[in-house]
């Protein structure tokens, strides 16, 4: 049972940003379920420190679910390289309750033609602290009374510690550079103080087979963060009219479910996950620029468990990518009578490699 619970913890440990999977700025959602599940060992350790390395390259453009293959063929695609180092520190109060601090360090690079002179490919970059999140976790049922299955609830606070108006130079000609905010997809934060809710559950079918599920929602009540989308230039009249001249502060959510099998110190798992940035928020307004969409992925993974250390690797592979119609797209469509639907670039897969140490 000990190993199965550790496996469940690591199945829930990796995340997506979401951070992001490309131009759809789904940001880091931290370490699901690690706080509670990690405490279910023969001897409860007061502290758990986790380190996750996450990387992806996005370059395939979609409008809805239709891939714009000509972008790659013509060399006009936008390419994002995103790396995040997530440091998670968990304090176990007892077998049932715990707290987790998630501190992301982010390094992004984005190359394109259209943001610069329209003819040559240049890059913009961002590096620094992302949005820090603090979460309290608790199991619904006392784990000592319900070792076979349980449901964990998490409530958290996301702070706007990441720079949401990070700037770099855009190359307009051989002699002209313009300093302006980088694209929303590589900003380090969203500029909003939000709160999170989580549900993390598991059930042991046998001594070696476990099913799991996770749900996460980030509420961002702030509507816009005031950062210009004009990349150092002047916003167009239409962008001002339809509210996309400044960046929005969007909600996001994630759903995961799967199954794992444990053999000695190894655990192999496979699951399905859905990372989504909705076009409209549940609380507060939805005006401002955003690229909404979702990514449905199959998520294979492997974990190796030692006495005080766990190592893991997970690679969600995209099955379906959908750049949905944004709030601004809908406003423009209604006002003009001409259907408007923007695009976004997505990754084929995301690599998560990391470890957790128990003290």
C-alpha positions as CSV (number, residue, x, y, z in Angstrom):
1,X,0.0,0.0,0.0
2,X,2.9,2.3,0.8
3,X,4.3,2.1,-2.7
4,X,0.9,2.5,-4.3
5,X,0.3,5.8,-2.5
6,X,3.7,7.1,-3.4
7,X,2.9,6.2,-7.0
8,X,-0.4,8.1,-6.8
9,X,1.5,11.1,-5.5
10,X,3.8,11.2,-8.4
11,X,1.0,10.5,-10.9
12,X,-0.5,13.7,-9.6
13,X,2.9,15.5,-9.3
14,X,3.5,16.5,-12.9
15,X,1.6,19.3,-14.5
16,X,1.1,21.2,-17.6
17,X,0.8,25.8,-17.3
18,X,0.3,24.4,-18.2
19,X,1.9,26.3,-17.7
20,X,1.5,26.5,-21.5
21,X,1.6,24.2,-24.5
22,X,2.3,27.0,-26.9
23,X,0.5,30.2,-27.7
24,X,-2.4,29.1,-25.5
25,X,-0.9,30.4,-22.2
26,X,-1.9,27.6,-19.8
27,X,0.5,28.2,-17.0
28,X,2.0,26.0,-14.3
29,X,-0.6,24.4,-12.0
30,X,1.9,22.9,-9.6
31,X,2.1,19.6,-7.8
32,X,-1.3,17.9,-7.5
33,X,-1.9,15.6,-4.6
34,X,1.8,15.3,-3.5
35,X,1.1,16.9,-0.1
36,X,-1.4,14.4,1.1
37,X,-0.3,11.3,-0.7
38,X,3.3,11.7,0.3
39,X,2.4,11.6,3.9
40,X,0.9,8.1,3.7
41,X,4.1,6.3,4.5
42,X,5.1,4.1,7.4
43,X,6.8,7.1,9.0
44,X,5.4,10.5,8.2
45,X,8.2,12.9,7.2
46,X,7.6,16.6,8.0
47,X,9.0,17.9,4.7
48,X,8.9,16.9,1.0
49,X,10.9,18.9,-1.6
50,X,10.1,18.3,-5.2
51,X,11.9,19.6,-8.3
52,X,10.3,19.3,-11.8
53,X,11.9,20.1,-15.1
54,X,9.4,20.8,-17.9
55,X,10.1,21.5,-21.6
56,X,8.2,21.8,-24.8
57,X,8.4,23.2,-28.3
58,X,5.3,24.6,-29.9
59,X,5.1,25.3,-33.6
60,X,2.0,23.7,-35.1
61,X,-0.8,26.2,-35.7
62,X,-4.5,25.4,-35.3
63,X,-7.7,27.3,-35.9
64,X,-10.3,25.3,-34.0
65,X,-9.2,21.7,-34.5
66,X,-7.9,22.3,-38.0
67,X,-4.1,22.4,-38.4
68,X,-2.7,25.2,-40.6
69,X,-0.1,23.0,-42.2
70,X,0.9,25.6,-44.7
71,X,2.5,27.7,-41.9
72,X,5.3,25.2,-41.4
73,X,5.7,24.6,-45.1
74,X,6.1,28.3,-45.8
75,X,8.3,28.9,-42.7
76,X,5.9,31.5,-41.2
77,X,5.1,29.5,-38.1
78,X,5.7,30.9,-34.6
79,X,8.0,28.7,-32.5
80,X,8.0,28.8,-28.7
81,X,10.6,27.1,-26.6
82,X,9.5,26.9,-23.0
83,X,11.4,25.6,-19.9
84,X,10.1,25.7,-16.4
85,X,11.9,24.6,-13.2
86,X,9.3,24.1,-10.5
87,X,10.4,23.9,-6.9
88,X,7.7,22.6,-4.5
89,X,8.1,22.5,-0.8
90,X,5.5,20.5,1.2
91,X,5.0,20.7,5.0
92,X,3.1,17.6,6.3
93,X,1.2,18.5,9.4
94,X,0.0,15.0,10.0
95,X,-1.3,12.0,7.9
96,X,-4.3,14.1,6.8
97,X,-3.4,17.7,6.4
98,X,-0.5,19.5,4.6
99,X,0.6,22.7,2.9
100,X,2.6,23.2,-0.4
101,X,4.5,26.2,-1.7
102,X,5.1,26.1,-5.5
103,X,7.8,28.4,-6.9
104,X,8.3,28.3,-10.7
105,X,11.4,29.6,-12.5
106,X,10.7,30.1,-16.2
107,X,12.8,30.6,-19.4
108,X,11.1,31.2,-22.7
109,X,12.1,32.0,-26.2
110,X,9.8,32.9,-29.1
111,X,10.7,33.3,-32.8
112,X,8.5,34.6,-35.5
113,X,8.4,36.8,-38.6
114,X,5.2,38.8,-38.2
115,X,6.2,40.3,-34.8
116,X,9.4,41.8,-36.4
117,X,10.0,43.0,-40.0
118,X,7.7,40.3,-41.5
119,X,10.6,38.9,-43.6
120,X,13.2,37.5,-41.3
121,X,12.9,35.3,-38.2
122,X,14.0,37.0,-34.9
123,X,13.5,35.9,-31.3
124,X,12.2,37.5,-28.1
125,X,12.9,36.0,-24.7
126,X,11.7,36.1,-21.0
127,X,13.4,34.7,-17.9
128,X,12.6,34.9,-14.2
129,X,10.2,34.0,-11.4
130,X,6.7,32.9,-12.3
131,X,3.5,33.1,-10.3
132,X,3.9,31.6,-6.9
133,X,1.1,29.4,-5.5
134,X,0.4,28.4,-1.9
135,X,-2.1,25.5,-1.3
136,X,-3.6,23.8,1.8
137,X,-4.6,20.1,1.3
138,X,-6.7,17.7,3.3
139,X,-8.1,14.2,2.9
140,X,-11.9,13.9,3.2
141,X,-11.6,10.7,5.2
142,X,-8.9,9.8,7.7
143,X,-6.3,7.8,5.6
144,X,-5.8,5.4,8.5
145,X,-9.5,4.4,8.3
146,X,-9.6,4.4,4.5
147,X,-6.3,3.2,3.1
148,X,-7.7,1.7,-0.1
149,X,-9.1,4.9,-1.6
150,X,-9.7,8.5,-0.7
151,X,-10.4,12.0,-2.0
152,X,-8.2,15.0,-1.3
153,X,-9.3,18.6,-1.4
154,X,-7.0,21.5,-2.1
155,X,-7.6,25.3,-1.8
156,X,-4.9,27.7,-2.8
157,X,-3.8,31.2,-3.5
158,X,-2.0,32.3,-6.6
159,X,0.1,35.4,-6.3
160,X,1.0,37.8,-9.2
161,X,4.8,37.4,-8.6
162,X,5.7,36.7,-12.2
163,X,6.4,39.7,-14.4
164,X,3.3,40.1,-16.7
165,X,4.8,43.0,-18.7
166,X,8.2,41.6,-19.5
167,X,9.8,43.5,-22.4
168,X,12.3,42.7,-25.2
169,X,13.3,44.2,-28.5
170,X,11.4,43.6,-31.8
171,X,13.5,44.0,-34.9
172,X,11.7,46.2,-37.5
173,X,14.7,46.8,-39.8
174,X,18.5,46.6,-39.8
175,X,18.6,49.9,-37.9
176,X,15.3,50.0,-36.0
177,X,14.5,48.1,-32.8
178,X,11.4,48.6,-30.8
179,X,11.2,47.8,-27.0
180,X,7.8,46.4,-26.0
181,X,6.0,43.7,-24.0
182,X,6.6,40.2,-25.3
183,X,3.8,38.0,-26.4
184,X,1.3,36.8,-23.8
185,X,2.4,33.2,-24.3
186,X,5.9,33.9,-22.9
187,X,5.0,36.3,-20.2
188,X,6.2,35.1,-16.8
189,X,2.9,35.7,-15.1
190,X,-0.7,36.7,-15.8
191,X,-0.9,39.7,-13.5
192,X,-3.8,38.4,-11.4
193,X,-4.3,37.3,-7.8
194,X,-6.3,34.1,-8.1
195,X,-7.5,31.3,-6.1
196,X,-7.4,27.6,-6.9
197,X,-9.5,24.5,-6.1
198,X,-8.4,20.9,-6.5
199,X,-9.9,17.4,-6.1
200,X,-7.4,14.5,-6.1
201,X,-8.6,10.9,-5.7
202,X,-7.4,7.4,-6.0
203,X,-8.7,3.8,-5.5
204,X,-6.6,0.6,-5.3
205,X,-8.2,-2.1,-7.4
206,X,-5.6,-4.6,-6.3
207,X,-2.3,-4.6,-4.4
208,X,-0.5,-3.4,-7.6
209,X,-3.2,-1.6,-9.7
210,X,-4.5,1.8,-8.8
211,X,-6.8,4.3,-10.6
212,X,-6.5,8.0,-10.1
213,X,-8.1,11.3,-11.0
214,X,-7.3,15.0,-10.6
215,X,-9.3,18.2,-11.1
216,X,-7.8,21.7,-10.9
217,X,-9.4,25.1,-11.5
218,X,-7.7,28.5,-11.3
219,X,-10.1,31.4,-10.8
220,X,-8.7,34.8,-11.9
221,X,-11.2,37.5,-11.0
222,X,-9.1,40.4,-12.5
223,X,-10.3,41.1,-16.1
224,X,-7.2,42.7,-17.7
225,X,-3.7,43.4,-16.5
226,X,-3.0,46.6,-18.6
227,X,-0.2,45.1,-20.6
228,X,-0.3,46.2,-24.3
229,X,-0.5,43.6,-27.0
230,X,1.0,46.1,-29.6
231,X,4.6,44.9,-29.0
232,X,5.9,48.5,-28.5
233,X,3.7,49.9,-31.2
234,X,0.3,51.6,-31.3
235,X,-2.8,49.4,-30.8
236,X,-5.1,49.3,-33.8
237,X,-8.5,50.9,-33.6
238,X,-10.2,47.5,-34.0
239,X,-8.2,45.9,-31.2
240,X,-9.2,48.8,-29.0
241,X,-12.8,48.6,-30.1
242,X,-13.1,44.8,-29.3
243,X,-11.0,44.9,-26.1
244,X,-7.9,43.0,-27.3
245,X,-5.4,45.9,-27.1
246,X,-4.4,44.7,-23.6
247,X,-3.9,41.3,-22.2
248,X,-6.6,39.5,-20.2
249,X,-6.1,37.6,-17.0
250,X,-7.8,34.2,-17.8
251,X,-9.0,31.3,-15.8
252,X,-7.7,27.8,-16.5
253,X,-8.4,24.3,-15.6
254,X,-7.1,20.7,-15.9
255,X,-8.7,17.2,-15.6
256,X,-6.7,14.0,-15.4
257,X,-7.6,10.3,-15.0
258,X,-5.6,7.1,-15.5
259,X,-4.3,3.8,-14.1
260,X,-0.9,2.7,-12.7
261,X,0.8,-0.7,-12.1
262,X,3.5,-1.2,-9.5
263,X,6.2,-3.8,-9.9
264,X,8.8,-3.7,-7.1
265,X,10.3,-0.2,-7.1
266,X,8.9,0.8,-10.5
267,X,5.5,2.2,-11.4
268,X,4.2,2.4,-14.9
269,X,1.1,4.5,-15.7
270,X,-1.0,5.7,-18.5
271,X,-3.8,8.3,-18.4
272,X,-5.7,11.0,-20.2
273,X,-5.5,14.7,-19.4
274,X,-7.3,17.8,-20.6
275,X,-5.6,21.2,-20.2
276,X,-7.9,24.2,-21.0
277,X,-7.9,28.0,-21.0
278,X,-11.5,29.0,-21.4
279,X,-12.7,31.9,-23.6
280,X,-14.7,33.3,-20.6
281,X,-14.1,33.4,-16.9
282,X,-16.4,32.1,-14.2
283,X,-15.8,35.2,-12.0
284,X,-15.2,38.7,-13.3
285,X,-15.1,40.0,-16.9
286,X,-13.6,38.2,-19.9
287,X,-12.5,41.2,-22.0
288,X,-8.9,41.5,-23.2
289,X,-6.6,39.5,-25.4
290,X,-6.3,35.8,-24.9
291,X,-5.9,32.7,-27.0
292,X,-8.3,30.2,-25.5
293,X,-8.1,26.5,-26.3
294,X,-7.6,23.1,-24.9
295,X,-5.2,20.1,-25.3
296,X,-6.3,16.5,-24.8
297,X,-3.3,14.3,-24.3
298,X,-2.4,10.7,-23.5
299,X,0.0,10.7,-20.6
300,X,2.4,7.8,-20.1
301,X,4.8,7.8,-17.2
302,X,7.3,6.0,-15.0
303,X,8.3,6.4,-11.4
304,X,11.2,4.8,-9.5
305,X,10.8,4.8,-5.7
306,X,13.7,4.6,-3.1
307,X,13.8,5.1,0.6
308,X,13.9,8.9,0.7
309,X,13.9,9.7,-3.0
310,X,11.5,9.3,-6.0
311,X,12.5,9.8,-9.6
312,X,10.0,10.1,-12.4
313,X,9.5,11.0,-16.1
314,X,6.1,11.8,-17.8
315,X,5.5,12.8,-21.4
316,X,1.9,13.9,-22.2
317,X,1.4,13.5,-26.0
318,X,-1.3,15.6,-27.7
319,X,-4.2,13.7,-29.2
320,X,-6.4,16.7,-29.9
321,X,-5.7,20.5,-30.0
322,X,-8.4,23.1,-30.3
323,X,-7.9,26.8,-30.5
324,X,-11.4,27.9,-29.6
325,X,-13.0,31.2,-30.4
326,X,-12.0,34.0,-28.0
327,X,-14.3,36.5,-26.3
328,X,-12.9,39.2,-28.6
329,X,-13.4,37.0,-31.6
330,X,-17.1,36.6,-30.6
331,X,-17.5,40.3,-30.1
332,X,-16.0,41.1,-33.5
333,X,-18.2,38.4,-35.2
334,X,-21.3,39.8,-33.6
335,X,-20.5,43.4,-34.5
336,X,-19.4,42.9,-38.1
337,X,-21.4,39.8,-39.1
338,X,-18.1,38.3,-40.4
339,X,-17.0,35.2,-38.5
340,X,-13.7,35.7,-36.7
341,X,-11.5,33.0,-35.3
342,X,-7.9,33.4,-34.4
343,X,-5.1,30.8,-34.4
344,X,-2.6,29.4,-31.9
345,X,0.5,27.3,-32.0
346,X,0.6,24.0,-30.0
347,X,3.3,21.5,-29.0
348,X,3.2,17.8,-29.9
349,X,4.3,16.7,-26.5
350,X,5.7,18.0,-23.1
351,X,8.6,16.4,-21.2
352,X,8.4,16.3,-17.4
353,X,11.4,14.9,-15.5
354,X,11.9,15.4,-11.8
355,X,12.4,14.1,-8.3
356,X,11.1,14.4,-4.7
357,X,13.1,14.1,-1.5
358,X,11.5,13.3,1.9
359,X,13.0,14.8,5.0
